[in-house]
Amino acid sequence: MASQSKAGLFDLRLIIALLFGVYGVVLTVTGFAFTTAEEIQKAAGININLWAGLGMLVTSAIFVVWARARPVVVPSEFADDADGVGEPGH
């Protein structure tokens, strides 16, 4: 049986979580500090930036928990490929 390793930082879920997290922080800060009462009134009384930012932060946290709970396992013949060809059993 071949040994296995985790994908780690190359897991696409962590990259998506990072993007959601960055945009979520930006929208949350914008919602708290830079949204005027006029803009909230235009949006039917809802601070859309704040709620969208908080939703993106929650989504980011879910992706991180998912990636940590169920990591992608890479077989060693692909993880330790020294010649860069990527052929199994080489």
Buried (B, 14 or more C-beta within 10 A) or exposed (E): EEEEBEBEEEBEBBEBBBEBBEBBBEBBEBBEEEBEEEEBEEEEEEBBBBBBBBBBBEBBBEBBEBBEEEBEEBEEBEBEEEEEEEEEEE
